[in-house]
């Protein structure tokens, strides 16, 4: 009986210790980390998220025409895994602090090499790597907590969005990755297990060398003849080539194969949309 009691007591103590380790008190400006796969690498954001809490933010808590660390607590960090064009300025891969100078109509957005400056008034402009003007937009929708997001992602572009209170800004990010990707695909296509599907998808997405895209998707189908999604890629390539007959023909094959796998409804809808696109 004593042994059972000891085991129970030990379990309670362990549970309490574990709970204590995981427990944190709420904070007014919680930290957030975003890691977003982008282009051939990634973009990440590390920032603290203050809330409105019945205050006037821009023009008051965050003064106009003065540098702001674009968040609370430590300066906001923005990391690029590869060289990018940030709002029109070429920026090397690396981590930068993100500062802004808000205004009622236009913000100045700044990337700076200094990472540990908590007072935005103290950062050195000679360490700026980018400084650009971005129009601010107003909305009737109120965003309670500062939100930085990465949206509208394509194979080589994305938008960095900052929204708080009734104000938002959007910064375009572009990666000049086409030559690098084509070189990678050429190398991989010559290996033992060529990545035919990925090559075909990229060529389709970029509307590049569609004749080769057809060659690659046909080879992918040879290796997996029941994969309905591969037939749909082939139909999409023909559609991009404006070959209506072949696009619909292959789309119907994709539909029949999709029905076997239970995806018939989805592919019937896709086929209907494909047919409508030629009207």
C-alpha positions in Angstrom: 0.0 0.0 0.0 2.9 2.4 0.9 4.5 1.6 -2.4 1.3 2.5 -4.3 0.9 5.7 -2.4 4.5 6.6 -3.1 4.0 6.0 -6.9 0.9 8.2 -6.9 2.6 10.9 -5.0 5.6 10.8 -7.3 3.2 11.1 -10.4 1.5 14.1 -8.9 4.9 15.8 -8.2 6.1 15.1 -11.8 2.8 16.4 -13.2 3.1 19.6 -11.1 6.7 20.2 -12.2 5.8 19.6 -15.9 2.9 21.9 -15.6 5.0 24.6 -14.0 7.6 24.4 -16.8 4.9 24.8 -19.5 3.0 27.6 -17.7 3.6 31.2 -18.6 1.7 34.3 -17.5 -0.2 36.2 -20.1 1.6 39.2 -21.6 0.2 42.3 -23.2 2.3 42.0 -26.3 3.0 38.3 -27.0 5.8 37.2 -29.2 5.0 35.7 -32.6 7.2 33.9 -35.1 6.3 33.3 -38.7 8.2 30.9 -40.9 7.0 30.9 -44.5 8.5 28.8 -47.3 9.1 31.1 -50.2 10.8 30.8 -53.6 13.8 28.5 -53.1 14.1 29.2 -49.4 12.0 31.1 -46.8 11.0 34.3 -45.2 10.6 34.6 -41.4 9.3 37.3 -39.1 9.9 37.6 -35.3 7.9 40.3 -33.6 5.8 41.2 -30.6 2.1 41.9 -31.1 0.6 44.8 -29.1 -3.2 45.3 -29.1 -5.3 48.4 -29.4 -7.0 48.1 -26.0 -9.4 51.1 -26.5 -6.6 53.4 -27.5 -5.9 55.6 -30.5 -2.8 54.0 -32.1 -1.5 55.8 -35.2 -1.0 59.5 -34.5 -1.0 58.9 -30.8 0.5 55.8 -29.2 2.5 55.4 -32.4 3.3 59.0 -33.3 3.3 60.1 -36.9 6.6 61.0 -38.6 8.8 59.3 -36.0 10.7 55.9 -36.2 8.8 53.0 -34.8 10.2 49.5 -34.1 7.1 48.1 -35.8 5.9 46.1 -32.8 6.5 46.0 -29.1 9.5 45.0 -26.9 12.5 44.1 -29.0 12.8 45.3 -32.6 11.0 43.3 -35.2 13.3 40.9 -37.2 12.8 40.0 -40.8 14.9 37.2 -42.3 15.3 36.3 -46.0 16.7 33.0 -47.0 17.9 34.3 -50.3 18.5 37.6 -52.1 15.2 39.4 -52.8 13.8 42.6 -54.2 12.1 44.3 -51.2 9.6 46.9 -52.4 12.0 47.9 -55.2 15.3 47.6 -53.4 17.7 44.7 -53.8 18.4 43.1 -50.4 20.9 40.3 -49.7 19.9 37.1 -47.8 20.1 37.7 -44.0 18.3 39.0 -41.0 17.4 42.7 -40.6 15.4 44.8 -38.1 12.2 46.3 -39.5 11.5 49.9 -38.7 8.7 52.1 -40.0 7.9 55.8 -39.9 4.1 55.9 -40.1 2.1 58.8 -41.5 -1.6 59.3 -42.2 -1.1 58.7 -46.0 2.3 57.2 -46.5 4.8 55.1 -44.4 8.5 54.9 -44.7 9.6 51.3 -44.4 13.2 50.6 -43.3 15.4 47.5 -43.1 18.5 48.0 -41.0 21.5 45.8 -40.1 21.3 46.6 -36.4 19.3 43.9 -34.6 19.3 44.8 -30.9 18.1 48.4 -30.8 14.9 48.6 -28.7 14.5 52.4 -29.0 13.9 53.1 -32.7 15.2 56.6 -32.3 18.7 55.3 -31.7 19.2 53.2 -34.8 21.9 54.4 -37.2 20.6 55.3 -40.7 24.0 54.4 -42.2 23.2 50.8 -41.5 20.0 50.9 -43.6 19.9 48.4 -46.4 16.5 49.5 -47.7 14.3 52.6 -47.2 11.1 52.9 -49.2 7.8 54.7 -49.3 4.6 52.7 -49.0 1.1 54.0 -49.3 -1.0 53.3 -46.2 -4.6 52.1 -46.6 -7.6 52.7 -44.3 -10.3 50.2 -43.6 -13.6 50.2 -41.7 -12.6 46.9 -40.2 -10.7 47.2 -37.0 -7.8 44.9 -36.3 -7.3 44.7 -32.5 -3.8 43.1 -32.5 -0.8 44.0 -34.7 -0.6 41.5 -37.5 2.2 40.9 -39.9 1.5 38.3 -42.5 3.0 36.9 -45.8 0.4 36.5 -48.4 -0.3 36.2 -52.2 2.6 33.8 -52.6 3.6 32.7 -56.0 6.7 30.9 -57.2 8.7 34.1 -57.1 6.7 36.8 -55.3 4.8 37.5 -52.1 3.4 40.4 -50.1 4.5 41.3 -46.6 1.4 42.8 -45.0 1.2 44.8 -41.8 -2.2 45.6 -40.3 -3.2 47.2 -37.1 -6.2 49.3 -35.9 -7.7 50.6 -39.2 -4.5 50.9 -41.1 -2.5 48.5 -43.4 0.5 48.6 -45.6 1.7 46.0 -48.2 5.3 45.6 -49.3 5.9 43.5 -52.4 8.8 40.9 -52.3 10.2 39.4 -55.5 12.8 36.7 -55.9 14.8 36.6 -59.1 14.9 32.8 -59.1 14.1 31.5 -62.6 17.7 30.9 -63.8 18.5 29.2 -60.5 15.4 26.9 -60.6 16.0 26.0 -64.3 19.6 25.1 -63.5 18.4 22.9 -60.6 15.7 21.2 -62.7 18.2 20.5 -65.5 20.5 18.8 -63.0 17.7 16.8 -61.3 16.2 15.7 -64.6 19.5 14.0 -65.5 19.6 11.9 -62.3 18.4 8.3 -61.7 15.0 9.4 -60.5 14.1 12.5 -62.5 11.6 14.9 -61.0 9.4 15.0 -64.1 6.2 16.1 -62.3 7.9 19.0 -60.5 9.5 20.2 -63.7 6.2 20.0 -65.7 4.4 21.9 -62.9 7.0 24.7 -62.8 7.1 25.1 -66.5 3.3 25.3 -66.5 3.2 27.8 -63.7 5.7 30.0 -65.4 4.2 29.5 -68.9 7.7 28.5 -70.0 8.7 26.0 -72.7 5.4 24.2 -72.7 6.5 21.7 -75.3 9.1 20.4 -72.7 6.4 20.5 -70.0 4.4 18.0 -72.1 7.4 15.7 -72.5 8.0 15.8 -68.7 4.4 15.2 -67.7 4.1 12.3 -70.2 7.1 10.7 -68.6 5.6 11.2 -65.2 2.4 9.6 -66.3 4.3 6.6 -67.7 5.7 6.0 -64.2 2.3 6.4 -62.5 -0.5 5.8 -65.1 -3.4 5.9 -62.5 -2.4 9.3 -61.0 -5.4 11.5 -62.1 -3.7 14.7 -61.0 -0.9 14.1 -63.5 -3.5 13.9 -66.3 -5.0 17.1 -65.0 -1.6 18.8 -65.2 -1.3 17.6 -68.8 -4.8 19.0 -69.6 -3.7 22.3 -68.0 -0.6 22.5 -70.2 -2.8 22.0 -73.3 -5.1 24.7 -72.0 -2.2 27.1 -71.6 -1.2 26.2 -75.2 -4.8 27.1 -76.2 -5.3 23.6 -77.5 -9.0 23.2 -76.5 -9.5 19.7 -78.0 -6.6 18.1 -76.2 -7.2 20.0 -73.0 -10.8 18.7 -72.7 -10.0 15.3 -73.9 -7.2 14.8 -71.3 -9.4 16.5 -68.6 -12.1 13.9 -69.2 -9.5 11.2 -68.7 -8.4 12.8 -65.4 -12.1 13.0 -64.3 -12.7 9.2 -65.0 -9.6 8.3 -63.1 -10.5 10.7 -60.2 -13.9 9.0 -59.9 -12.1 5.7 -59.0 -10.3 7.4 -56.2 -13.3 9.3 -54.9 -12.3 12.7 -56.2 -14.9 12.8 -59.0 -16.9 15.7 -57.7 -13.8 17.9 -57.4 -12.6 17.1 -60.9 -16.0 17.4 -62.5 -16.0 21.0 -61.2 -12.5 21.5 -62.5 -13.5 20.1 -65.9 -16.6 22.3 -66.1 -14.4 25.4 -65.3 -11.9 24.3 -68.0 -14.7 24.0 -70.6 -16.1 27.4 -69.6 -12.7 29.0 -70.0 -12.8 28.3 -73.7 -16.2 29.9 -74.3 
